[in-house]
Amino acid sequence: MRTQRSQPTPRPPGALLETGAGRHVRALRTDGEMDADRLAAAVRTVAAAPPFAGFAPDLRLHDADELGPGDPAASCVALLLAERDRPAGHDGGPPIRFHWVPLAEHRHVLGLVAPRDALDARSLYTALGAVLQAYFGRFRAAAYRDPGELAGFDPVGTPAAYEARRRWWSKEFPRYGIPVRSPRTTHRRTGTERLRIDARRWAALTGGSGPLGGNGSLAVVALLAWCLRAQGRPGGSGFCCEFDLRDSYELGQVLGPFTDRLAFRVDLDGLTGPAFPEVVQRTQTGFLDAVVHYLPYPRLLDHGLRTGALRTPHTAARWDVAVHFCRNPPRSARTRNERAPADGISIELFREAELLGPAAREGTAPADGVVLDVHIGELDDDMVLVLDYVQPDLTETSVAQLLDMLEQLIDQVSADPAAPLPDICQQ
């Protein structure tokens, strides 16, 4: 079921799609009687532990009056987004801060606002979980790796390895089917659309028995790749998505910016009437090729600029669709839900899908060429795709058509993954 479309939102010149700058927020909801002083002590316990001490977080207790009239949960979302978008240090506090917001007598929200270049999305979940573990007396600092141990971490290693990967990328750049479009105006605006995917259809796309085995990012990329091809994009469309170094390099449970951007190509040339698993296989092949030849994103951009394959300021124009997803967050309605029977407290994620996306304010980093920015977030048992798109590169009409195609494609794949895709994408 698609949510109601929002109108394109004018933004100040230079305030474009997320490029990693700014801050972000995630939150958990607790149901049951909790003590604010005990929670504050839990934050202090976590903040003093070596794995967390370098981030120096603190806690702000909000009053129920701050929410105002109306739906408390919606007001809490607005409050957390306002805290996210407020200039860092505006009140003399640290840039990383927990927020404790009362919704009702025994219902609260614990939020965490942090700079993206200090804590990635997975780190936000880790820190929120650590505070609640400390509250219930289950926190063990030894379970978390000290970020200082990874100060010299280099995911590529030797100069020879870097050179080999740069050579591979020199051959790969020209294979992207989307040319660098230049010039692009800097006076653009963005629109936002949302697509809600119910739990049954999401499980069919990404469940353990499904074609992607739980990888939501690549499931969405596969859907987008086929739909965008139907809209006339070249068969070698480029994408970028989040790449979690913790898993690929076995770094363990560590806080920090250990999620990078990974650019890759989905080559759909020659496919006629494929089933969804074939598109998935092409998507996985492109992704894994980029993983094997991984260069840290700044070094990838530097190499592209040096060789002339990329151009400033729109360095990401060859992979101008970005998909964001914290790869391994547990689901609140299933494994995310923690219970402490002795305390009578239940915990679940709070409105993740409504806390996603970039801030609409001046001072955002310049555009890098991304024209479609897709975040994936949970809302109750369902998942929501939040699509921020740049005009005039994408129009309201083209995005509406894309959403219609996505809905039809999701319905068909959920019902019959072996059905040929052109039946729904080339009408």
Buried (B, 14 or more C-beta within 10 A) or exposed (E): EBEEBEEBEEBEEBBBBBBBBBBBBBBBBBBBEBEEEEBBBBBBBBBEBBBBBEBEBEBBEBEEEEBEEEEBBEBBBBBBBEBBBBEBEEEEEEBBBBBBBBBEEEBBBBBBBBBBEBBBBBBBBBBBBBBBBBBBEEBEBEEBBBBEEBEEEEBBEEEEBBEEBBEBBBEBBEEBBBEBBEEBEEEBBBBBBBBBBBBEBBBBBBBEEBBBEBBBBBBBBBBBBBBBBBEEBBBBBBBBBBBBBBEEBEBEBBBBBBBBBBBBBBBBEEBEEBBBBBBBBBBBBBBEBBEEBBBBBEBBBBBBEEEEBBBEBBBBBBBBBBBBBBBEBEBBBEEBEBEBEEBEBBBBBBBBBBBBBBBBEEEBBBBBBBBBBBBBBBBBBBBBBBBBBBBEBBEBEBBEBBBBBBBBBBEBBBEEBEBBBBEBBEE
